[in-house]
Amino acid sequence: MHNLTERERKILDILSEEGKVGVTEISERLNVSKVTIRSDFASLVEKGVIYKTHGGAVPAMHPDILDKQRDMSEVKRAIAREAASMVEDGDSIMIVAGTTTALIGNYLLGKRDIRIVTNSTLLLPYARMNPSIHLTIVGGEFRPRAEAMVGPETIRQLEEFHVKKAFIGTEGFSIEGGLTTQLIESSETIRKMVQCTEQTIMVADSGKYDRIGFVKILPLESMDIIITDEGLAPEIRKEIENKGINLRLV
């Protein structure tokens, strides 16, 4: 979502809300020519955001993913940029599926010889753009709502790797409840990644604080570093740092 023009965003909004929509209808709504819309469609296809159909287009991703990408997008980019700054040339890392974590791939340009192990299909476009990224996507069962591979096969394949840093996300976090999510498979994947890394870095916007999901993943003190934004209350920041966690604010 971050590399789209304003008109491309409007087109994607229409498609995500209504499904397949034709060139003529979109051109009339946006008051531009059909030639312009066809050009926008070609750009969106190249960016991996839509699929062209006869006379129109449909979103390439589940609506849930598109909604999450829109939510606090500027903050998510700042968090991802800070996370990417921690990656050094030659590093091997893991990145768990998520809209914030996937953005890390965008900010690795300029880094050299980075090996990434992930269960996220959202990282594919960045690997195509950056020849210095060596991307391994583990297998498993595909979950369109998360753009993620999950399940026993995912866990089995993750066990084959050991990395320097793991970047993980969460649907909610708190001092008492730790990291939580709505999906059991997501919690299993994150726990396994934490076992396979030397350093665990959580990336999450402050809006996720005090959200309690169905499944507890890990206690907060399992994190070495937390990257979030300044929306986190000062008293919460202090409690997190008192647990010996390196807190980075963007």
N, C-alpha and C positions, 0 to 999 in steps of 0.2 A: 504493500500500500504506500510506502514512503516515497517511492520513485515514480508515482503517477502524477500526471498533470491534473489540473482542476477539472477539466472536462472528462478526462478518463475516470476520475473518481465519481463524477456524476453518473457516467455510464454504468460503472460497476454497481453503484447504489441502486440504480433502476433494475439491473439484472438480478442482483441479490434479493431484492424485494419481490420481484415478479417472475423470476425464472427466465425462460426464453422470451426475448423481445426482438422484433424485427428492426432492420436498419431504418426503414421509412418512419416508423413510430418514434424512434429515438431522435432522428433528425428533426422531426416536427416539435418534439418536446424541448429540445435544446436550441432550436432555431438556427441550425446550421445545415449545410448541404449533406446529401447522402454520401457524396464522395469523401467529405471530411470524416463522417462517421465510419466509413469503411476503412479509412486510414487509421483512425483511432482503434478500430477492432484489430487491425494488423499489428499495431503497437502493443496492445494488450495481450494478444496471442504470444508475441515474442517475449513479453515479460512473464508469461506463464500464468496470467490472471484469469483468462477466459478461453473457451473453446468456440470456434466458429461453427455455426450450423447453416443449413440452407436458408438464406435470407435473414439471418440474425446471429445471435450468440447466447451462450449460457456461461455462468461462472465456473471456473475451474476448481474452486474450493467450496467446502461446506459453508453455509451461511454463518454457523457458529464461529468459524475461523475468521471470517470477514468482520463479524461484530467485535471480536476480541482485538483484531488488528486496529480497528478504529478507536477503541477505548484507550484513552491516555497515550495516544501514539507518540507525541513529542517526548513524554517522560520515558517511554519504553526505549526510544532511540537513544536517549542520553544514557540510560542504564546500560544498554547493549554496547555503546561506545566505550564506556568506562570498563566494562568487562573485557572487551577486545584489547584494551590498552595493557591488560595484564598478561596477554599471550605474547611469548617471546619466540624469536626465530628458532625453529627446530622443535618446538613443543608438540607433544601429543596430548590431546584433550578429548573429553567427552562432553557432548551437549545434549541434554534431554529435550524432548519435543515440547514446544511452546512458542507462542508468538513473540515473547520478549527474547527468549534464548536464541531463537532462529535468527534474529536480527544481528546477533554477534558476528555471523558470517559476513555481513555487509561491511563490517569495519576491520576486516582482516587484510584488506588490500594493502600491499606494502610489506606485509610479513612474509617470511620465506620458510618454505618446507614445514608447513603446519599439517599435522595428521589429526583428523577429526573422526571420532567414532560417535555415531548418533542413531537414534530411532526416529528422527524427524525427517520427513520428506520436504519440509519447507526450506531446508538448507541446499537443496539441489541447484537452484538458480545461482547461488553465490559460488558454488563449486565450478559451475560452467564458466563464470566470469573470471575466476581467479585460478590460474594454473598452479599457484603455489599451495593450494589446498588439496590434500590427498584425503578424499572423503570415503568413509566406510559406513554404509547404512546397514544396520543389522536387520535380519529377517524377523518374521513373525506374522501376526494377523493385523491387517491394515485397518485403522480406525479413522474414517473420513472426518469425523467431527473434531479430531485432534491432529490430523495429518501425521499420524504416528503409527509405528509398528509396536505391537505389544504381545504379551503372552509368553508361554514357556520357552518357545524358540528364541525369542528376544533375550530372555534372561540367560539361556544357555550360551548364546553367542557372545554376550557381554563378558562372560566369565573368561573368554579367551584373551582379553586385553588388560593391560595395565597402563595408566596414563598419569601425567603430571598434575593435571587440573581437570575437575569436572564442574561444569556450569549447569545448575539445576534451577528449575522454576517451581512454583507452587500456586495452588488456587487460593490458599489462605495461610496466614501464619500469625502466631501470637506467642507471648511469653509463656503462658501456661500450656497452651495446646500444641505448640511446636508447628511443624509443617503439616498441612492437611490437603486432601483432594477429594473429589467426588468419585473417582474411579480406582478400584482395587489394582487394576493392571498398572496404572500410572505410579502408584506407591511402590509396587514391586520393582519397577524399572529404576526408579530413583534410588531405592535402597541398594540395588545391585551396583549402580554406578558409584555410589559412595564407597562401596567395598573395593572398587577397582582403581581408586585414585589416591594420590598423595595429599591433595588439597581440594576441599569442597567449597564452592562459591555459589551462593544463592542469589539470584537476580529476581526482584519482584518490586512492583510499584507499591507505594504506601497505601493505596486504596485496598490492597489485599490484607492489610493488617486487621486483625480481629474477625476475619471471615473464618468460620469453622466448617470444614468439609466433612463428608461422611467417613472418610478413612484417614487415620493418623499415619503420617509417613515416618517422621523422625522428630526427636526433640530439637529445639532451636540450637542448643549447644553442640549439636553434631556438625554445625556449620563453622568453617574457619573464617569465612568472609561473607558479609551480606552487603549487596549493593542495592540501594533503594534511593528514593528521592526525599527532598526536604519536607514533604508533607507529613512525615512521621513525627509525632509529638516528641518534644525534648525529653520528657520523663521516660518515654518508651525507649528512646535512643540510649539513655543512661543505663536502663535495666539491661538492654542487650549488650552493651559494652562491659557491664559488670559480670557478664557470663564469660568474658574472655574472648568475645567475638570481635573481629575487626569490622567495624561498620563504616561503609563508604557512602556518602550522600552526593547526589548529582543535582 
